């Protein structure tokens, strides 16, 4: 296992992060604990969670898993999405953040969260309000660093400017979507992270299962997130994505590598990515992602794989100036 430093924090994390969204959902407690054990055997010390995963059960299971190794674990959780029916049970208001961090700490059975993510942009709450709450939590020792997920680059940049001006704790870690068919992060988010010395953990390296070899132009499994869940159908349902998946699957087979393994390795090799977040429903499925650790992904090989999909245009849309 290789370990990489998260931005300018000095914290070293494994080059793969394990995401626990399946804990308490697609994976029962016994399976979840088996996957945790396997990731620890592989050298993973970085675990991503959220207060909304399985209505809090994911945090509870993860809390049990880390009970005897908490100081060896770099832990994340998130706040934004509604956790109840009350009108104030969501968003990034100071009130909601302060309530939810306490609930997450309790479920995780810990006194601090290493990276606490705002899970989504809140258009109804001033960023200053959110940043002040996160700064207070850092001063109280309940979080070590604020972090940000699913923000646009301009929203992150605005937050960084406010943090600098008001001398508040800034976002030190970004969590964007990134895979071979969803490459928008390359345009501004990853360059921003490099410029501002921020860590990056990317989610959905397998494209919701699209890049696992199960999908093609005229091929779909009988069940799966892209088939069963409306949000994933909207996210990945474009015909072009299935064309990329078919080309990528054929390419992986030609190189005698499982598509899931190659998809994770491709993300992991981006110089601005600290660690892709891998997830699984069981240990067997997990092994394909862990195998990416054994792939020596050269820049030439990565460029070749990138050519299987469409490279997004530069932020200015002056394609003639693209490197």
C-alpha positions in Angstrom: 0.0 0.0 0.0 1.2 3.5 -0.8 0.3 6.4 1.4 -0.3 9.9 0.2 -0.5 13.2 2.1 -3.9 15.0 2.1 -3.1 18.4 0.7 -1.2 20.5 3.1 -2.5 18.8 6.3 0.4 16.4 6.8 -2.1 13.5 7.3 -1.1 10.4 5.4 -3.8 8.2 4.0 -3.9 5.0 1.9 -4.1 5.4 -1.9 -7.5 3.8 -1.7 -10.3 5.0 0.6 -13.1 2.6 1.5 -16.6 4.0 1.3 -19.2 2.6 3.6 -22.4 3.6 1.8 -23.4 -0.1 1.6 -23.1 -0.7 5.4 -26.5 -1.5 6.8 -28.0 -1.4 3.3 -26.7 -3.8 0.6 -24.3 -5.2 3.1 -25.6 -6.5 6.5 -23.5 -6.0 9.7 -21.6 -9.3 9.3 -20.7 -8.6 5.7 -19.8 -5.0 6.5 -17.4 -6.1 9.2 -15.8 -8.7 6.9 -15.2 -6.0 4.3 -13.7 -3.7 6.9 -11.4 -6.4 8.0 -10.3 -7.1 4.5 -9.6 -3.5 3.8 -7.5 -3.2 6.9 -5.5 -6.3 5.8 -4.9 -4.5 2.5 -3.5 -1.5 4.4 -6.4 0.9 4.0 -6.6 3.4 6.8 -9.0 5.8 5.2 -12.8 5.4 5.6 -15.6 7.5 4.2 -19.1 7.7 5.7 -22.1 10.0 5.9 -24.9 10.6 8.4 -27.5 9.7 5.8 -26.1 6.3 4.8 -28.7 3.6 5.8 -30.4 6.2 8.0 -27.4 6.4 10.3 -26.8 2.6 10.5 -23.6 2.8 8.4 -22.1 5.1 11.0 -23.1 2.8 13.8 -21.5 -0.3 12.1 -18.4 1.7 11.2 -18.2 2.9 14.8 -18.1 -0.8 15.9 -15.5 -1.6 13.3 -13.1 1.1 14.4 -13.5 0.7 18.1 -10.2 -1.0 18.7 -8.2 0.9 16.0 -9.6 4.5 16.1 -6.3 6.2 16.3 -5.0 4.4 13.3 -8.0 5.4 11.2 -8.6 8.5 9.2 -12.4 9.0 9.3 -14.9 11.1 7.4 -18.6 11.8 7.6 -21.0 14.3 6.1 -23.9 16.6 6.7 -26.6 18.2 4.5 -29.3 15.8 3.4 -32.5 15.5 5.5 -32.3 13.1 8.5 -35.9 13.5 9.4 -39.3 15.0 8.4 -38.8 18.2 10.3 -38.5 21.3 8.1 -35.0 22.1 9.7 -33.7 18.5 9.5 -31.4 19.2 6.5 -29.2 21.8 4.9 -26.0 23.6 6.1 -27.4 25.9 8.7 -25.4 26.3 11.9 -28.3 24.7 13.7 -28.4 21.6 11.6 -24.6 21.2 11.5 -24.3 21.4 15.3 -27.0 18.9 15.9 -25.8 16.4 13.3 -22.2 16.4 14.2 -23.1 15.3 17.7 -25.3 12.5 16.4 -22.5 11.3 14.0 -20.0 11.3 16.9 -22.3 9.3 19.0 -23.0 6.7 16.3 -19.3 6.5 15.3 -18.4 6.1 19.0 -15.6 8.7 18.7 -14.7 12.1 20.0 -13.7 13.6 16.6 -14.2 13.3 12.9 -11.0 13.8 10.9 -12.6 15.3 7.8 -16.2 16.5 8.1 -17.8 17.1 4.7 -20.6 19.4 3.7 -22.4 17.0 1.4 -23.9 19.4 -1.1 -24.2 23.1 -1.7 -27.0 24.8 0.2 -28.4 27.8 -1.7 -30.5 28.9 1.2 -27.7 29.3 3.8 -24.9 31.9 3.4 -21.6 30.1 3.0 -20.2 32.4 5.8 -22.8 30.8 8.2 -21.7 27.3 7.3 -17.9 28.1 7.4 -18.2 29.8 10.9 -20.0 26.7 12.2 -17.3 24.4 10.9 -14.6 26.6 12.3 -16.2 26.5 15.7 -16.3 22.7 15.5 -12.6 22.6 14.6 -11.8 24.8 17.6 -13.8 22.5 19.8 -11.9 19.5 18.5 -15.0 17.7 17.2 -13.7 17.9 13.7 -10.1 18.1 12.6 -10.7 19.6 9.1 -13.7 20.8 7.2 -14.2 19.2 3.8 -16.5 19.7 0.8 -18.4 17.3 -1.6 -20.5 18.0 -4.7 -19.7 21.7 -4.9 -18.9 23.4 -8.2 -15.4 24.8 -8.5 -16.6 28.4 -8.2 -18.5 27.5 -5.0 -15.3 26.0 -3.5 -13.2 28.9 -4.6 -15.7 31.4 -3.1 -15.6 29.4 0.2 -11.8 29.5 0.2 -11.8 33.2 -0.3 -14.2 33.8 2.6 -12.2 31.5 4.8 -9.0 33.4 4.0 -10.6 36.8 4.5 -12.4 35.9 7.8 -9.5 33.7 9.1 -11.8 30.6 9.3 -10.8 27.0 8.9 -10.8 26.2 5.2 -11.9 23.2 3.2 -8.8 20.9 3.0 -10.4 18.0 1.1 -12.7 17.8 -1.9 -14.9 14.9 -2.8 -16.1 15.0 -6.4 -17.6 12.4 -8.7 -14.9 11.1 -11.2 -14.7 8.2 -13.5 -14.0 7.4 -17.2 -17.5 8.6 -18.3 -17.8 11.5 -15.8 -14.7 13.6 -16.3 -16.0 17.1 -15.6 -13.8 17.3 -12.5 -10.8 17.5 -14.8 -11.9 20.9 -16.1 -11.8 23.0 -12.9 -12.1 21.0 -9.7 -8.9 19.0 -10.0 -6.8 22.0 -11.2 -8.3 24.0 -8.3 -7.2 21.3 -5.8 -3.7 21.3 -7.2 -3.4 25.1 -7.1 -4.7 25.4 -3.6 -3.0 22.3 -2.2 -6.2 20.5 -1.3 -6.6 16.7 -1.1 -9.1 14.9 -3.4 -11.0 11.7 -2.8 -13.2 10.9 -5.7 -16.4 8.8 -5.6 -18.0 6.4 -8.1 -14.8 5.2 -9.9 -16.9 2.4 -11.4 -19.6 4.7 -12.6 -22.4 3.0 -10.6 -21.4 -0.3 -12.0 -21.2 0.9 -15.6 -17.5 0.2 -15.9 -17.5 -3.3 -14.3 -18.1 -5.2 -17.6 -21.8 -5.7 -17.1 -23.0 -3.0 -19.4 -22.7 -2.4 -23.2 -24.6 -0.8 -26.1 -27.1 -3.7 -26.1 -26.3 -5.3 -22.8 -27.6 -4.6 -19.3 -27.9 -6.8 -16.2 -31.3 -7.6 -14.9 -30.6 -5.6 -11.7 -28.2 -2.9 -10.6 -28.2 0.8 -9.6 -28.3 2.0 -13.2 -31.3 -0.3 -13.8 -33.1 0.1 -10.5 -32.4 3.5 -9.2 -33.8 6.6 -10.9 -30.9 8.9 -9.9 -28.3 6.5 -11.4 -30.4 6.0 -14.5 -30.4 9.8 -15.0 -26.7 10.1 -14.2 -25.4 7.3 -16.5 -28.3 6.5 -18.9 -27.0 8.4 -21.9 -26.3 6.2 -24.9 -22.8 7.5 -25.2 -21.9 6.2 -21.7 -22.9 2.7 -22.8 -20.7 3.0 -25.9 -17.7 4.0 -23.7 -18.5 1.2 -21.3 -18.4 -1.3 -24.2 -15.1 0.0 -25.6 -13.6 0.0 -22.1 -14.7 -3.5 -21.3 -13.2 -4.8 -24.6 -10.0 -2.9 -23.9 -9.8 -4.4 -20.3 -10.3 -7.9 -21.6 -7.6 -7.4 -24.3 -5.2 -6.4 -21.5 -6.3 -9.3 -19.3 -7.4 -7.0 -16.5 -10.9 -7.0 -14.9 -12.7 -3.8 -16.0 -13.5 -2.8 -12.4 -9.8 -3.1 -11.5 -8.7 -1.1 -14.5 -11.4 1.6 -13.8 -10.2 2.2 -10.3 -6.5 2.1 -11.3 -7.2 4.8 -14.0 -8.7 7.2 -11.4 -6.0 6.4 -8.8 -3.3 7.4 -11.3 -4.5 11.0 -11.8 -1.8 13.2 -10.2 -4.4 15.4 -8.4 -6.3 12.5 -6.9 -5.3 11.5 -3.3 -7.4 8.4 -3.3 -10.5 7.0 -5.1 -13.3 5.9 -2.9 -14.1 2.2 -3.5 -17.2 0.4 -2.2 -18.7 -3.0 -2.4 -21.6 -5.2 -1.4 -19.4 -8.1 -0.3 -15.8 -9.2 0.0 -15.8 -11.0 -3.3 -16.8 -7.8 -5.1 -14.3 -5.8 -3.1 -11.4 -7.8 -4.3 -11.7 -6.4 -7.9 -11.2 -2.9 -6.6 -8.4 -3.8 -4.2 -6.6 -5.4 -7.2 -6.0 -1.9 -8.6 -3.2 -1.6 -6.0 -1.2 -4.1 -8.2 -1.6 -2.1 -11.4 1.3 -0.1 -12.6 -0.6 2.6 -14.4 1.9 4.6 -16.5 0.9 8.1 -17.9 1.0 6.7 -21.4 -1.3 3.8 -20.5 -3.6 6.2 -18.7 -3.8 8.5 -21.7 -4.6 5.5 -23.9 -7.6 4.6 -21.7 -8.7 8.2 -21.5 -9.0 8.1 -25.3 -11.8 5.6 -25.0 -14.1 8.4 -23.7 -14.6 12.1 -24.5 -12.2 14.5 -22.9 -14.2 17.5 -21.6 -13.3 20.9 -23.2 -11.3 23.4 -21.2 -13.0 25.8 -18.8 -12.8 28.7 -21.4 -14.1 26.4 -24.2 -11.1 27.5 -26.3 -10.4 24.0 -27.4 -7.5 25.1 -29.6 -5.6 25.9 -26.4 -6.1 22.5 -24.7 -2.9 20.8 -23.7 
